Amino acid sequence: MSSKRTDQLSRNKRRAISRRPADARIDTSDIPPLGDEFFANASRNPFYRPLKQSTTVRLDADILAWLKAQGPGYQTRLNAILRIAMLRDGDRSAIAGSRKSRTRL
C-alpha cells in the first residue's frame, strides 16, 4: 500500500473520530448501574484465550523431569503454575518494579 493511500486512510479515520459525540454527550440514562452483586457473580469470558509467545526458559533438571513425569502437557502445566503464582502475587510486582530480581513464590 502506498504512503499516499495510508495517509488518506489515516485522514479519513481522524475525520470519522472527530465526528463522534464526546463521551459527555452520550446518553447513558437507560443503562442500569452495576452494583457489587453484579460483579460478585461475574465470571471470566469462557472464550478468552491469552496470546501465547514462544520463549526459551532454563529450568533445573529435576523440575523439568517432575513436569514431564506427569504425562503429556508439561508446558501447559508449567504455564498454569506460573499463572497461579502471577495471580496470587497480584499487583505487587508492578509496584515493586520489573527490574528487581524476585525468586520467592
CNS distance restraints for C-alpha pairs under 8 A (distance, minus, plus):
assign (resid   1 and name CA) (resid   5 and name CA) 6.54 0.50 0.50
assign (resid   1 and name CA) (resid   6 and name CA) 6.88 0.50 0.50
assign (resid   2 and name CA) (resid   6 and name CA) 6.30 0.50 0.50
assign (resid   3 and name CA) (resid   7 and name CA) 6.08 0.50 0.50
assign (resid   4 and name CA) (resid   8 and name CA) 6.20 0.50 0.50
assign (resid   5 and name CA) (resid   9 and name CA) 6.27 0.50 0.50
assign (resid   6 and name CA) (resid  10 and name CA) 6.19 0.50 0.50
assign (resid   7 and name CA) (resid  11 and name CA) 6.10 0.50 0.50
assign (resid   8 and name CA) (resid  12 and name CA) 6.13 0.50 0.50
assign (resid   9 and name CA) (resid  13 and name CA) 6.11 0.50 0.50
assign (resid  10 and name CA) (resid  14 and name CA) 6.13 0.50 0.50
assign (resid  11 and name CA) (resid  15 and name CA) 6.25 0.50 0.50
assign (resid  12 and name CA) (resid  16 and name CA) 6.24 0.50 0.50
assign (resid  13 and name CA) (resid  17 and name CA) 6.15 0.50 0.50
assign (resid  14 and name CA) (resid  18 and name CA) 6.13 0.50 0.50
assign (resid  15 and name CA) (resid  19 and name CA) 6.38 0.50 0.50
assign (resid  16 and name CA) (resid  20 and name CA) 6.76 0.50 0.50
assign (resid  21 and name CA) (resid  25 and name CA) 6.11 0.50 0.50
assign (resid  21 and name CA) (resid  26 and name CA) 6.74 0.50 0.50
assign (resid  22 and name CA) (resid  26 and name CA) 6.89 0.50 0.50
assign (resid  34 and name CA) (resid  38 and name CA) 6.00 0.50 0.50
assign (resid  34 and name CA) (resid  39 and name CA) 7.58 0.50 0.50
assign (resid  35 and name CA) (resid  39 and name CA) 6.88 0.50 0.50
assign (resid  36 and name CA) (resid  40 and name CA) 6.03 0.50 0.50
assign (resid  37 and name CA) (resid  41 and name CA) 6.40 0.50 0.50
assign (resid  38 and name CA) (resid  42 and name CA) 6.19 0.50 0.50
assign (resid  44 and name CA) (resid  48 and name CA) 7.65 0.50 0.50
assign (resid  59 and name CA) (resid  63 and name CA) 6.65 0.50 0.50
assign (resid  59 and name CA) (resid  64 and name CA) 6.42 0.50 0.50
assign (resid  60 and name CA) (resid  64 and name CA) 6.47 0.50 0.50
assign (resid  61 and name CA) (resid  65 and name CA) 6.10 0.50 0.50
assign (resid  62 and name CA) (resid  66 and name CA) 6.08 0.50 0.50
assign (resid  63 and name CA) (resid  67 and name CA) 6.27 0.50 0.50
assign (resid  64 and name CA) (resid  68 and name CA) 6.15 0.50 0.50
assign (resid  65 and name CA) (resid  69 and name CA) 5.88 0.50 0.50
assign (resid  66 and name CA) (resid  70 and name CA) 6.80 0.50 0.50
assign (resid  67 and name CA) (resid  71 and name CA) 7.74 0.50 0.50
assign (resid  67 and name CA) (resid  74 and name CA) 5.24 0.50 0.50
assign (resid  67 and name CA) (resid  77 and name CA) 7.34 0.50 0.50
assign (resid  67 and name CA) (resid  78 and name CA) 7.39 0.50 0.50
assign (resid  68 and name CA) (resid  72 and name CA) 6.88 0.50 0.50
assign (resid  68 and name CA) (resid  73 and name CA) 7.79 0.50 0.50
assign (resid  68 and name CA) (resid  74 and name CA) 5.38 0.50 0.50
assign (resid  70 and name CA) (resid  74 and name CA) 7.36 0.50 0.50
assign (resid  73 and name CA) (resid  77 and name CA) 6.31 0.50 0.50
assign (resid  74 and name CA) (resid  78 and name CA) 6.08 0.50 0.50
assign (resid  75 and name CA) (resid  79 and name CA) 6.14 0.50 0.50
assign (resid  76 and name CA) (resid  80 and name CA) 6.21 0.50 0.50
assign (resid  77 and name CA) (resid  81 and name CA) 6.16 0.50 0.50
assign (resid  78 and name CA) (resid  82 and name CA) 6.21 0.50 0.50
assign (resid  79 and name CA) (resid  83 and name CA) 6.05 0.50 0.50
assign (resid  80 and name CA) (resid  84 and name CA) 6.18 0.50 0.50
assign (resid  81 and name CA) (resid  85 and name CA) 6.38 0.50 0.50
assign (resid  82 and name CA) (resid  86 and name CA) 6.07 0.50 0.50
assign (resid  83 and name CA) (resid  87 and name CA) 6.09 0.50 0.50
assign (resid  84 and name CA) (resid  88 and name CA) 6.03 0.50 0.50
assign (resid  85 and name CA) (resid  89 and name CA) 6.02 0.50 0.50
assign (resid  85 and name CA) (resid 105 and name CA) 6.63 0.50 0.50
assign (resid  86 and name CA) (resid  90 and name CA) 6.30 0.50 0.50
assign (resid  89 and name CA) (resid  93 and name CA) 7.02 0.50 0.50
assign (resid  91 and name CA) (resid  95 and name CA) 6.43 0.50 0.50
assign (resid  92 and name CA) (resid  96 and name CA) 6.09 0.50 0.50
assign (resid  93 and name CA) (resid  97 and name CA) 5.97 0.50 0.50
assign (resid  93 and name CA) (resid  98 and name CA) 6.57 0.50 0.50
assign (resid  94 and name CA) (resid  98 and name CA) 6.57 0.50 0.50
assign (resid  96 and name CA) (resid 100 and name CA) 7.32 0.50 0.50
